[in-house]
Amino acid sequence: MIIGEIRRYLRDNNPIRVSRSVRDLAYKAIQTKEAIMKEKGSEPSIEEIAKAMNIDKEELVFSFDAIQLPISLQEPIYKDGTENIFVMDQIKDNKNTDDKWTEDLSIAEAMKKLTKREKDIIARRFFDGRTQMEVADEIGISQAQVSRLEKNAISRIKKTYK
């Protein structure tokens, strides 16, 4: 009974809840990996472990990922006495760069210089993803007028950028 309680504690006391079947699969895969290592004398590949267990390699990789403990972005990965390098320093964010942030600010500033109608057309066309015909129907003007107003607004935005 005590061993059962210890197992339950170890299973349930993790920061992220993972189903028991996925966790059991991962532990069986680790045992299979160790058995193959003893037999061959070298580290087996994911494909070899999956083949030995008769499961898909994707399922195996998923189960291995599920038992990994999460780490903090503030976790130091290198220390040299005076300076630490954290996990966060090693992760690159391509979406939220300083250039993107300044570009968004510039576009917002340029949009302020447009007329209300031009702002509305640009917002509907490029931020809402509507066609010129859809915008024309929504605001009650012709598609040609939408095209002309859009073209003028874009040229004014370009002038602001330069």
Chimera marker file (.cmm) of the C-alpha trace (Angstrom):
<marker_set name="trace">
<marker id="1" x="0.000" y="0.000" z="0.000" r="1" g="1" b="0" radius="0.5"/>
<marker id="2" x="2.860" y="2.383" z="0.810" r="1" g="1" b="0" radius="0.5"/>
<marker id="3" x="4.514" y="1.701" z="-2.550" r="1" g="1" b="0" radius="0.5"/>
<marker id="4" x="1.191" y="2.435" z="-4.271" r="1" g="1" b="0" radius="0.5"/>
<marker id="5" x="0.916" y="5.756" z="-2.433" r="1" g="1" b="0" radius="0.5"/>
<marker id="6" x="4.492" y="6.671" z="-3.388" r="1" g="1" b="0" radius="0.5"/>
<marker id="7" x="3.775" y="5.862" z="-7.041" r="1" g="1" b="0" radius="0.5"/>
<marker id="8" x="0.573" y="7.925" z="-6.935" r="1" g="1" b="0" radius="0.5"/>
<marker id="9" x="2.454" y="10.851" z="-5.388" r="1" g="1" b="0" radius="0.5"/>
<marker id="10" x="5.184" y="10.693" z="-8.044" r="1" g="1" b="0" radius="0.5"/>
<marker id="11" x="2.621" y="10.340" z="-10.817" r="1" g="1" b="0" radius="0.5"/>
<marker id="12" x="0.257" y="13.091" z="-9.676" r="1" g="1" b="0" radius="0.5"/>
<marker id="13" x="2.685" y="15.601" z="-8.168" r="1" g="1" b="0" radius="0.5"/>
<marker id="14" x="4.004" y="17.096" z="-11.410" r="1" g="1" b="0" radius="0.5"/>
<marker id="15" x="3.549" y="20.666" z="-12.659" r="1" g="1" b="0" radius="0.5"/>
<marker id="16" x="1.799" y="19.450" z="-15.828" r="1" g="1" b="0" radius="0.5"/>
<marker id="17" x="-0.824" y="16.722" z="-15.818" r="1" g="1" b="0" radius="0.5"/>
<marker id="18" x="-0.128" y="13.943" z="-18.294" r="1" g="1" b="0" radius="0.5"/>
<marker id="19" x="-2.363" y="10.938" z="-18.768" r="1" g="1" b="0" radius="0.5"/>
<marker id="20" x="-1.229" y="7.748" z="-17.121" r="1" g="1" b="0" radius="0.5"/>
<marker id="21" x="-1.234" y="5.795" z="-20.399" r="1" g="1" b="0" radius="0.5"/>
<marker id="22" x="1.111" y="8.299" z="-22.079" r="1" g="1" b="0" radius="0.5"/>
<marker id="23" x="3.402" y="8.305" z="-19.061" r="1" g="1" b="0" radius="0.5"/>
<marker id="24" x="3.412" y="4.482" z="-18.912" r="1" g="1" b="0" radius="0.5"/>
<marker id="25" x="4.239" y="4.335" z="-22.618" r="1" g="1" b="0" radius="0.5"/>
<marker id="26" x="7.221" y="6.626" z="-22.060" r="1" g="1" b="0" radius="0.5"/>
<marker id="27" x="8.526" y="4.525" z="-19.185" r="1" g="1" b="0" radius="0.5"/>
<marker id="28" x="8.126" y="1.311" z="-21.228" r="1" g="1" b="0" radius="0.5"/>
<marker id="29" x="10.018" y="3.035" z="-24.062" r="1" g="1" b="0" radius="0.5"/>
<marker id="30" x="12.844" y="3.907" z="-21.680" r="1" g="1" b="0" radius="0.5"/>
<marker id="31" x="13.041" y="0.263" z="-20.592" r="1" g="1" b="0" radius="0.5"/>
<marker id="32" x="13.011" y="-0.845" z="-24.246" r="1" g="1" b="0" radius="0.5"/>
<marker id="33" x="15.753" y="1.653" z="-25.030" r="1" g="1" b="0" radius="0.5"/>
<marker id="34" x="17.906" y="0.313" z="-22.201" r="1" g="1" b="0" radius="0.5"/>
<marker id="35" x="17.331" y="-3.284" z="-23.357" r="1" g="1" b="0" radius="0.5"/>
<marker id="36" x="18.346" y="-2.411" z="-26.926" r="1" g="1" b="0" radius="0.5"/>
<marker id="37" x="21.416" y="-0.570" z="-25.627" r="1" g="1" b="0" radius="0.5"/>
<marker id="38" x="22.516" y="-3.669" z="-23.681" r="1" g="1" b="0" radius="0.5"/>
<marker id="39" x="21.935" y="-5.861" z="-26.723" r="1" g="1" b="0" radius="0.5"/>
<marker id="40" x="23.600" y="-3.641" z="-29.352" r="1" g="1" b="0" radius="0.5"/>
<marker id="41" x="26.026" y="-1.715" z="-27.187" r="1" g="1" b="0" radius="0.5"/>
<marker id="42" x="24.993" y="1.607" z="-28.738" r="1" g="1" b="0" radius="0.5"/>
<marker id="43" x="22.208" y="4.146" z="-28.437" r="1" g="1" b="0" radius="0.5"/>
<marker id="44" x="19.115" y="3.092" z="-30.444" r="1" g="1" b="0" radius="0.5"/>
<marker id="45" x="17.275" y="5.532" z="-32.686" r="1" g="1" b="0" radius="0.5"/>
<marker id="46" x="13.650" y="6.548" z="-32.133" r="1" g="1" b="0" radius="0.5"/>
<marker id="47" x="12.698" y="4.401" z="-35.123" r="1" g="1" b="0" radius="0.5"/>
<marker id="48" x="14.353" y="1.327" z="-33.588" r="1" g="1" b="0" radius="0.5"/>
<marker id="49" x="12.591" y="1.810" z="-30.250" r="1" g="1" b="0" radius="0.5"/>
<marker id="50" x="9.241" y="2.374" z="-31.975" r="1" g="1" b="0" radius="0.5"/>
<marker id="51" x="9.728" y="-0.728" z="-34.120" r="1" g="1" b="0" radius="0.5"/>
<marker id="52" x="10.636" y="-2.834" z="-31.083" r="1" g="1" b="0" radius="0.5"/>
<marker id="53" x="7.515" y="-1.603" z="-29.272" r="1" g="1" b="0" radius="0.5"/>
<marker id="54" x="5.340" y="-1.869" z="-32.416" r="1" g="1" b="0" radius="0.5"/>
<marker id="55" x="4.087" y="1.749" z="-32.199" r="1" g="1" b="0" radius="0.5"/>
<marker id="56" x="4.357" y="4.869" z="-34.362" r="1" g="1" b="0" radius="0.5"/>
<marker id="57" x="7.481" y="6.940" z="-33.831" r="1" g="1" b="0" radius="0.5"/>
<marker id="58" x="5.310" y="10.079" z="-33.474" r="1" g="1" b="0" radius="0.5"/>
<marker id="59" x="3.475" y="8.481" z="-30.567" r="1" g="1" b="0" radius="0.5"/>
<marker id="60" x="6.812" y="7.571" z="-28.995" r="1" g="1" b="0" radius="0.5"/>
<marker id="61" x="8.220" y="11.081" z="-29.359" r="1" g="1" b="0" radius="0.5"/>
<marker id="62" x="4.994" y="12.520" z="-27.936" r="1" g="1" b="0" radius="0.5"/>
<marker id="63" x="5.257" y="10.271" z="-24.880" r="1" g="1" b="0" radius="0.5"/>
<marker id="64" x="8.920" y="11.244" z="-24.323" r="1" g="1" b="0" radius="0.5"/>
<marker id="65" x="7.997" y="14.928" z="-24.565" r="1" g="1" b="0" radius="0.5"/>
<marker id="66" x="5.138" y="14.428" z="-22.114" r="1" g="1" b="0" radius="0.5"/>
<marker id="67" x="7.385" y="13.213" z="-19.302" r="1" g="1" b="0" radius="0.5"/>
<marker id="68" x="9.888" y="16.051" z="-19.662" r="1" g="1" b="0" radius="0.5"/>
<marker id="69" x="9.644" y="18.479" z="-16.790" r="1" g="1" b="0" radius="0.5"/>
<marker id="70" x="9.004" y="22.073" z="-17.836" r="1" g="1" b="0" radius="0.5"/>
<marker id="71" x="11.736" y="24.586" z="-17.162" r="1" g="1" b="0" radius="0.5"/>
<marker id="72" x="11.480" y="28.251" z="-16.405" r="1" g="1" b="0" radius="0.5"/>
<marker id="73" x="12.547" y="30.866" z="-18.931" r="1" g="1" b="0" radius="0.5"/>
<marker id="74" x="14.472" y="32.362" z="-16.010" r="1" g="1" b="0" radius="0.5"/>
<marker id="75" x="16.481" y="29.141" z="-15.573" r="1" g="1" b="0" radius="0.5"/>
<marker id="76" x="20.216" y="29.848" z="-15.873" r="1" g="1" b="0" radius="0.5"/>
<marker id="77" x="21.938" y="27.623" z="-18.423" r="1" g="1" b="0" radius="0.5"/>
<marker id="78" x="25.407" y="29.139" z="-18.120" r="1" g="1" b="0" radius="0.5"/>
<marker id="79" x="27.232" y="30.888" z="-15.300" r="1" g="1" b="0" radius="0.5"/>
<marker id="80" x="30.730" y="32.307" z="-15.388" r="1" g="1" b="0" radius="0.5"/>
<marker id="81" x="30.853" y="34.035" z="-12.033" r="1" g="1" b="0" radius="0.5"/>
<marker id="82" x="29.755" y="37.497" z="-13.152" r="1" g="1" b="0" radius="0.5"/>
<marker id="83" x="27.266" y="36.842" z="-15.926" r="1" g="1" b="0" radius="0.5"/>
<marker id="84" x="24.399" y="34.397" z="-16.327" r="1" g="1" b="0" radius="0.5"/>
<marker id="85" x="22.772" y="33.273" z="-19.551" r="1" g="1" b="0" radius="0.5"/>
<marker id="86" x="19.156" y="32.259" z="-19.135" r="1" g="1" b="0" radius="0.5"/>
<marker id="87" x="16.901" y="30.057" z="-21.279" r="1" g="1" b="0" radius="0.5"/>
<marker id="88" x="15.060" y="33.225" z="-22.331" r="1" g="1" b="0" radius="0.5"/>
<marker id="89" x="18.303" y="34.569" z="-23.847" r="1" g="1" b="0" radius="0.5"/>
<marker id="90" x="18.533" y="31.529" z="-26.116" r="1" g="1" b="0" radius="0.5"/>
<marker id="91" x="14.994" y="31.727" z="-27.503" r="1" g="1" b="0" radius="0.5"/>
<marker id="92" x="14.408" y="33.912" z="-30.523" r="1" g="1" b="0" radius="0.5"/>
<marker id="93" x="11.060" y="35.611" z="-31.095" r="1" g="1" b="0" radius="0.5"/>
<marker id="94" x="10.694" y="36.413" z="-34.796" r="1" g="1" b="0" radius="0.5"/>
<marker id="95" x="7.187" y="37.789" z="-34.379" r="1" g="1" b="0" radius="0.5"/>
<marker id="96" x="7.750" y="40.467" z="-31.743" r="1" g="1" b="0" radius="0.5"/>
<marker id="97" x="11.025" y="42.099" z="-32.739" r="1" g="1" b="0" radius="0.5"/>
<marker id="98" x="12.035" y="45.705" z="-32.129" r="1" g="1" b="0" radius="0.5"/>
<marker id="99" x="11.841" y="46.336" z="-35.884" r="1" g="1" b="0" radius="0.5"/>
<marker id="100" x="8.282" y="44.973" z="-36.019" r="1" g="1" b="0" radius="0.5"/>
<marker id="101" x="7.300" y="47.089" z="-33.031" r="1" g="1" b="0" radius="0.5"/>
<marker id="102" x="8.678" y="50.283" z="-34.597" r="1" g="1" b="0" radius="0.5"/>
<marker id="103" x="7.102" y="49.414" z="-37.923" r="1" g="1" b="0" radius="0.5"/>
<marker id="104" x="3.714" y="48.992" z="-36.223" r="1" g="1" b="0" radius="0.5"/>
<marker id="105" x="4.169" y="52.365" z="-34.530" r="1" g="1" b="0" radius="0.5"/>
<marker id="106" x="5.101" y="53.972" z="-37.838" r="1" g="1" b="0" radius="0.5"/>
<marker id="107" x="2.056" y="52.510" z="-39.557" r="1" g="1" b="0" radius="0.5"/>
<marker id="108" x="-0.157" y="53.693" z="-36.699" r="1" g="1" b="0" radius="0.5"/>
<marker id="109" x="1.308" y="57.210" z="-36.985" r="1" g="1" b="0" radius="0.5"/>
<marker id="110" x="0.854" y="57.200" z="-40.771" r="1" g="1" b="0" radius="0.5"/>
<marker id="111" x="-2.755" y="56.009" z="-40.371" r="1" g="1" b="0" radius="0.5"/>
<marker id="112" x="-3.472" y="59.030" z="-38.145" r="1" g="1" b="0" radius="0.5"/>
<marker id="113" x="-2.766" y="61.307" z="-41.110" r="1" g="1" b="0" radius="0.5"/>
<marker id="114" x="-5.448" y="59.677" z="-43.275" r="1" g="1" b="0" radius="0.5"/>
<marker id="115" x="-9.031" y="60.841" z="-43.534" r="1" g="1" b="0" radius="0.5"/>
<marker id="116" x="-11.717" y="58.918" z="-41.673" r="1" g="1" b="0" radius="0.5"/>
<marker id="117" x="-12.934" y="57.298" z="-44.905" r="1" g="1" b="0" radius="0.5"/>
<marker id="118" x="-9.380" y="56.303" z="-45.964" r="1" g="1" b="0" radius="0.5"/>
<marker id="119" x="-8.692" y="54.810" z="-42.502" r="1" g="1" b="0" radius="0.5"/>
<marker id="120" x="-11.915" y="52.843" z="-42.744" r="1" g="1" b="0" radius="0.5"/>
<marker id="121" x="-11.068" y="51.486" z="-46.199" r="1" g="1" b="0" radius="0.5"/>
<marker id="122" x="-7.472" y="50.576" z="-45.251" r="1" g="1" b="0" radius="0.5"/>
<marker id="123" x="-8.650" y="48.898" z="-42.038" r="1" g="1" b="0" radius="0.5"/>
<marker id="124" x="-11.303" y="46.864" z="-43.831" r="1" g="1" b="0" radius="0.5"/>
<marker id="125" x="-9.004" y="45.910" z="-46.716" r="1" g="1" b="0" radius="0.5"/>
<marker id="126" x="-5.781" y="45.049" z="-44.909" r="1" g="1" b="0" radius="0.5"/>
<marker id="127" x="-6.680" y="44.399" z="-41.288" r="1" g="1" b="0" radius="0.5"/>
<marker id="128" x="-10.050" y="42.707" z="-41.848" r="1" g="1" b="0" radius="0.5"/>
<marker id="129" x="-9.023" y="41.043" z="-45.132" r="1" g="1" b="0" radius="0.5"/>
<marker id="130" x="-11.968" y="42.161" z="-47.234" r="1" g="1" b="0" radius="0.5"/>
<marker id="131" x="-11.986" y="42.637" z="-51.008" r="1" g="1" b="0" radius="0.5"/>
<marker id="132" x="-12.560" y="45.989" z="-52.698" r="1" g="1" b="0" radius="0.5"/>
<marker id="133" x="-16.030" y="44.823" z="-53.777" r="1" g="1" b="0" radius="0.5"/>
<marker id="134" x="-16.942" y="43.848" z="-50.196" r="1" g="1" b="0" radius="0.5"/>
<marker id="135" x="-15.725" y="47.201" z="-48.866" r="1" g="1" b="0" radius="0.5"/>
<marker id="136" x="-17.633" y="49.041" z="-51.610" r="1" g="1" b="0" radius="0.5"/>
<marker id="137" x="-20.859" y="47.213" z="-50.718" r="1" g="1" b="0" radius="0.5"/>
<marker id="138" x="-20.375" y="47.842" z="-46.992" r="1" g="1" b="0" radius="0.5"/>
<marker id="139" x="-19.803" y="51.592" z="-47.220" r="1" g="1" b="0" radius="0.5"/>
<marker id="140" x="-22.044" y="52.258" z="-50.219" r="1" g="1" b="0" radius="0.5"/>
<marker id="141" x="-19.605" y="53.432" z="-52.905" r="1" g="1" b="0" radius="0.5"/>
<marker id="142" x="-18.327" y="51.893" z="-56.137" r="1" g="1" b="0" radius="0.5"/>
<marker id="143" x="-15.399" y="49.491" z="-56.326" r="1" g="1" b="0" radius="0.5"/>
<marker id="144" x="-13.549" y="52.033" z="-58.496" r="1" g="1" b="0" radius="0.5"/>
<marker id="145" x="-13.881" y="54.652" z="-55.741" r="1" g="1" b="0" radius="0.5"/>
<marker id="146" x="-12.590" y="52.177" z="-53.156" r="1" g="1" b="0" radius="0.5"/>
<marker id="147" x="-9.633" y="51.430" z="-55.436" r="1" g="1" b="0" radius="0.5"/>
<marker id="148" x="-8.878" y="55.140" z="-55.921" r="1" g="1" b="0" radius="0.5"/>
<marker id="149" x="-9.180" y="55.985" z="-52.195" r="1" g="1" b="0" radius="0.5"/>
<marker id="150" x="-7.072" y="52.957" z="-51.260" r="1" g="1" b="0" radius="0.5"/>
<marker id="151" x="-4.365" y="53.921" z="-53.758" r="1" g="1" b="0" radius="0.5"/>
<marker id="152" x="-4.269" y="57.515" z="-52.458" r="1" g="1" b="0" radius="0.5"/>
<marker id="153" x="-4.128" y="56.333" z="-48.838" r="1" g="1" b="0" radius="0.5"/>
<marker id="154" x="-1.263" y="53.934" z="-49.557" r="1" g="1" b="0" radius="0.5"/>
<marker id="155" x="0.711" y="56.615" z="-51.375" r="1" g="1" b="0" radius="0.5"/>
<marker id="156" x="0.219" y="58.988" z="-48.398" r="1" g="1" b="0" radius="0.5"/>
<marker id="157" x="1.400" y="56.260" z="-46.013" r="1" g="1" b="0" radius="0.5"/>
<marker id="158" x="4.483" y="55.703" z="-48.188" r="1" g="1" b="0" radius="0.5"/>
<marker id="159" x="5.260" y="59.437" z="-48.145" r="1" g="1" b="0" radius="0.5"/>
<marker id="160" x="5.060" y="59.406" z="-44.353" r="1" g="1" b="0" radius="0.5"/>
<marker id="161" x="7.565" y="56.540" z="-44.224" r="1" g="1" b="0" radius="0.5"/>
<marker id="162" x="10.142" y="58.358" z="-46.383" r="1" g="1" b="0" radius="0.5"/>
<link id1="1" id2="2" r="1" g="1" b="0" radius="0.2"/>
<link id1="2" id2="3" r="1" g="1" b="0" radius="0.2"/>
<link id1="3" id2="4" r="1" g="1" b="0" radius="0.2"/>
<link id1="4" id2="5" r="1" g="1" b="0" radius="0.2"/>
<link id1="5" id2="6" r="1" g="1" b="0" radius="0.2"/>
<link id1="6" id2="7" r="1" g="1" b="0" radius="0.2"/>
<link id1="7" id2="8" r="1" g="1" b="0" radius="0.2"/>
<link id1="8" id2="9" r="1" g="1" b="0" radius="0.2"/>
<link id1="9" id2="10" r="1" g="1" b="0" radius="0.2"/>
<link id1="10" id2="11" r="1" g="1" b="0" radius="0.2"/>
<link id1="11" id2="12" r="1" g="1" b="0" radius="0.2"/>
<link id1="12" id2="13" r="1" g="1" b="0" radius="0.2"/>
<link id1="13" id2="14" r="1" g="1" b="0" radius="0.2"/>
<link id1="14" id2="15" r="1" g="1" b="0" radius="0.2"/>
<link id1="15" id2="16" r="1" g="1" b="0" radius="0.2"/>
<link id1="16" id2="17" r="1" g="1" b="0" radius="0.2"/>
<link id1="17" id2="18" r="1" g="1" b="0" radius="0.2"/>
<link id1="18" id2="19" r="1" g="1" b="0" radius="0.2"/>
<link id1="19" id2="20" r="1" g="1" b="0" radius="0.2"/>
<link id1="20" id2="21" r="1" g="1" b="0" radius="0.2"/>
<link id1="21" id2="22" r="1" g="1" b="0" radius="0.2"/>
<link id1="22" id2="23" r="1" g="1" b="0" radius="0.2"/>
<link id1="23" id2="24" r="1" g="1" b="0" radius="0.2"/>
<link id1="24" id2="25" r="1" g="1" b="0" radius="0.2"/>
<link id1="25" id2="26" r="1" g="1" b="0" radius="0.2"/>
<link id1="26" id2="27" r="1" g="1" b="0" radius="0.2"/>
<link id1="27" id2="28" r="1" g="1" b="0" radius="0.2"/>
<link id1="28" id2="29" r="1" g="1" b="0" radius="0.2"/>
<link id1="29" id2="30" r="1" g="1" b="0" radius="0.2"/>
<link id1="30" id2="31" r="1" g="1" b="0" radius="0.2"/>
<link id1="31" id2="32" r="1" g="1" b="0" radius="0.2"/>
<link id1="32" id2="33" r="1" g="1" b="0" radius="0.2"/>
<link id1="33" id2="34" r="1" g="1" b="0" radius="0.2"/>
<link id1="34" id2="35" r="1" g="1" b="0" radius="0.2"/>
<link id1="35" id2="36" r="1" g="1" b="0" radius="0.2"/>
<link id1="36" id2="37" r="1" g="1" b="0" radius="0.2"/>
<link id1="37" id2="38" r="1" g="1" b="0" radius="0.2"/>
<link id1="38" id2="39" r="1" g="1" b="0" radius="0.2"/>
<link id1="39" id2="40" r="1" g="1" b="0" radius="0.2"/>
<link id1="40" id2="41" r="1" g="1" b="0" radius="0.2"/>
<link id1="41" id2="42" r="1" g="1" b="0" radius="0.2"/>
<link id1="42" id2="43" r="1" g="1" b="0" radius="0.2"/>
<link id1="43" id2="44" r="1" g="1" b="0" radius="0.2"/>
<link id1="44" id2="45" r="1" g="1" b="0" radius="0.2"/>
<link id1="45" id2="46" r="1" g="1" b="0" radius="0.2"/>
<link id1="46" id2="47" r="1" g="1" b="0" radius="0.2"/>
<link id1="47" id2="48" r="1" g="1" b="0" radius="0.2"/>
<link id1="48" id2="49" r="1" g="1" b="0" radius="0.2"/>
<link id1="49" id2="50" r="1" g="1" b="0" radius="0.2"/>
<link id1="50" id2="51" r="1" g="1" b="0" radius="0.2"/>
<link id1="51" id2="52" r="1" g="1" b="0" radius="0.2"/>
<link id1="52" id2="53" r="1" g="1" b="0" radius="0.2"/>
<link id1="53" id2="54" r="1" g="1" b="0" radius="0.2"/>
<link id1="54" id2="55" r="1" g="1" b="0" radius="0.2"/>
<link id1="55" id2="56" r="1" g="1" b="0" radius="0.2"/>
<link id1="56" id2="57" r="1" g="1" b="0" radius="0.2"/>
<link id1="57" id2="58" r="1" g="1" b="0" radius="0.2"/>
<link id1="58" id2="59" r="1" g="1" b="0" radius="0.2"/>
<link id1="59" id2="60" r="1" g="1" b="0" radius="0.2"/>
<link id1="60" id2="61" r="1" g="1" b="0" radius="0.2"/>
<link id1="61" id2="62" r="1" g="1" b="0" radius="0.2"/>
<link id1="62" id2="63" r="1" g="1" b="0" radius="0.2"/>
<link id1="63" id2="64" r="1" g="1" b="0" radius="0.2"/>
<link id1="64" id2="65" r="1" g="1" b="0" radius="0.2"/>
<link id1="65" id2="66" r="1" g="1" b="0" radius="0.2"/>
<link id1="66" id2="67" r="1" g="1" b="0" radius="0.2"/>
<link id1="67" id2="68" r="1" g="1" b="0" radius="0.2"/>
<link id1="68" id2="69" r="1" g="1" b="0" radius="0.2"/>
<link id1="69" id2="70" r="1" g="1" b="0" radius="0.2"/>
<link id1="70" id2="71" r="1" g="1" b="0" radius="0.2"/>
<link id1="71" id2="72" r="1" g="1" b="0" radius="0.2"/>
<link id1="72" id2="73" r="1" g="1" b="0" radius="0.2"/>
<link id1="73" id2="74" r="1" g="1" b="0" radius="0.2"/>
<link id1="74" id2="75" r="1" g="1" b="0" radius="0.2"/>
<link id1="75" id2="76" r="1" g="1" b="0" radius="0.2"/>
<link id1="76" id2="77" r="1" g="1" b="0" radius="0.2"/>
<link id1="77" id2="78" r="1" g="1" b="0" radius="0.2"/>
<link id1="78" id2="79" r="1" g="1" b="0" radius="0.2"/>
<link id1="79" id2="80" r="1" g="1" b="0" radius="0.2"/>
<link id1="80" id2="81" r="1" g="1" b="0" radius="0.2"/>
<link id1="81" id2="82" r="1" g="1" b="0" radius="0.2"/>
<link id1="82" id2="83" r="1" g="1" b="0" radius="0.2"/>
<link id1="83" id2="84" r="1" g="1" b="0" radius="0.2"/>
<link id1="84" id2="85" r="1" g="1" b="0" radius="0.2"/>
<link id1="85" id2="86" r="1" g="1" b="0" radius="0.2"/>
<link id1="86" id2="87" r="1" g="1" b="0" radius="0.2"/>
<link id1="87" id2="88" r="1" g="1" b="0" radius="0.2"/>
<link id1="88" id2="89" r="1" g="1" b="0" radius="0.2"/>
<link id1="89" id2="90" r="1" g="1" b="0" radius="0.2"/>
<link id1="90" id2="91" r="1" g="1" b="0" radius="0.2"/>
<link id1="91" id2="92" r="1" g="1" b="0" radius="0.2"/>
<link id1="92" id2="93" r="1" g="1" b="0" radius="0.2"/>
<link id1="93" id2="94" r="1" g="1" b="0" radius="0.2"/>
<link id1="94" id2="95" r="1" g="1" b="0" radius="0.2"/>
<link id1="95" id2="96" r="1" g="1" b="0" radius="0.2"/>
<link id1="96" id2="97" r="1" g="1" b="0" radius="0.2"/>
<link id1="97" id2="98" r="1" g="1" b="0" radius="0.2"/>
<link id1="98" id2="99" r="1" g="1" b="0" radius="0.2"/>
<link id1="99" id2="100" r="1" g="1" b="0" radius="0.2"/>
<link id1="100" id2="101" r="1" g="1" b="0" radius="0.2"/>
<link id1="101" id2="102" r="1" g="1" b="0" radius="0.2"/>
<link id1="102" id2="103" r="1" g="1" b="0" radius="0.2"/>
<link id1="103" id2="104" r="1" g="1" b="0" radius="0.2"/>
<link id1="104" id2="105" r="1" g="1" b="0" radius="0.2"/>
<link id1="105" id2="106" r="1" g="1" b="0" radius="0.2"/>
<link id1="106" id2="107" r="1" g="1" b="0" radius="0.2"/>
<link id1="107" id2="108" r="1" g="1" b="0" radius="0.2"/>
<link id1="108" id2="109" r="1" g="1" b="0" radius="0.2"/>
<link id1="109" id2="110" r="1" g="1" b="0" radius="0.2"/>
<link id1="110" id2="111" r="1" g="1" b="0" radius="0.2"/>
<link id1="111" id2="112" r="1" g="1" b="0" radius="0.2"/>
<link id1="112" id2="113" r="1" g="1" b="0" radius="0.2"/>
<link id1="113" id2="114" r="1" g="1" b="0" radius="0.2"/>
<link id1="114" id2="115" r="1" g="1" b="0" radius="0.2"/>
<link id1="115" id2="116" r="1" g="1" b="0" radius="0.2"/>
<link id1="116" id2="117" r="1" g="1" b="0" radius="0.2"/>
<link id1="117" id2="118" r="1" g="1" b="0" radius="0.2"/>
<link id1="118" id2="119" r="1" g="1" b="0" radius="0.2"/>
<link id1="119" id2="120" r="1" g="1" b="0" radius="0.2"/>
<link id1="120" id2="121" r="1" g="1" b="0" radius="0.2"/>
<link id1="121" id2="122" r="1" g="1" b="0" radius="0.2"/>
<link id1="122" id2="123" r="1" g="1" b="0" radius="0.2"/>
<link id1="123" id2="124" r="1" g="1" b="0" radius="0.2"/>
<link id1="124" id2="125" r="1" g="1" b="0" radius="0.2"/>
<link id1="125" id2="126" r="1" g="1" b="0" radius="0.2"/>
<link id1="126" id2="127" r="1" g="1" b="0" radius="0.2"/>
<link id1="127" id2="128" r="1" g="1" b="0" radius="0.2"/>
<link id1="128" id2="129" r="1" g="1" b="0" radius="0.2"/>
<link id1="129" id2="130" r="1" g="1" b="0" radius="0.2"/>
<link id1="130" id2="131" r="1" g="1" b="0" radius="0.2"/>
<link id1="131" id2="132" r="1" g="1" b="0" radius="0.2"/>
<link id1="132" id2="133" r="1" g="1" b="0" radius="0.2"/>
<link id1="133" id2="134" r="1" g="1" b="0" radius="0.2"/>
<link id1="134" id2="135" r="1" g="1" b="0" radius="0.2"/>
<link id1="135" id2="136" r="1" g="1" b="0" radius="0.2"/>
<link id1="136" id2="137" r="1" g="1" b="0" radius="0.2"/>
<link id1="137" id2="138" r="1" g="1" b="0" radius="0.2"/>
<link id1="138" id2="139" r="1" g="1" b="0" radius="0.2"/>
<link id1="139" id2="140" r="1" g="1" b="0" radius="0.2"/>
<link id1="140" id2="141" r="1" g="1" b="0" radius="0.2"/>
<link id1="141" id2="142" r="1" g="1" b="0" radius="0.2"/>
<link id1="142" id2="143" r="1" g="1" b="0" radius="0.2"/>
<link id1="143" id2="144" r="1" g="1" b="0" radius="0.2"/>
<link id1="144" id2="145" r="1" g="1" b="0" radius="0.2"/>
<link id1="145" id2="146" r="1" g="1" b="0" radius="0.2"/>
<link id1="146" id2="147" r="1" g="1" b="0" radius="0.2"/>
<link id1="147" id2="148" r="1" g="1" b="0" radius="0.2"/>
<link id1="148" id2="149" r="1" g="1" b="0" radius="0.2"/>
<link id1="149" id2="150" r="1" g="1" b="0" radius="0.2"/>
<link id1="150" id2="151" r="1" g="1" b="0" radius="0.2"/>
<link id1="151" id2="152" r="1" g="1" b="0" radius="0.2"/>
<link id1="152" id2="153" r="1" g="1" b="0" radius="0.2"/>
<link id1="153" id2="154" r="1" g="1" b="0" radius="0.2"/>
<link id1="154" id2="155" r="1" g="1" b="0" radius="0.2"/>
<link id1="155" id2="156" r="1" g="1" b="0" radius="0.2"/>
<link id1="156" id2="157" r="1" g="1" b="0" radius="0.2"/>
<link id1="157" id2="158" r="1" g="1" b="0" radius="0.2"/>
<link id1="158" id2="159" r="1" g="1" b="0" radius="0.2"/>
<link id1="159" id2="160" r="1" g="1" b="0" radius="0.2"/>
<link id1="160" id2="161" r="1" g="1" b="0" radius="0.2"/>
<link id1="161" id2="162" r="1" g="1" b="0" radius="0.2"/>
</marker_set>
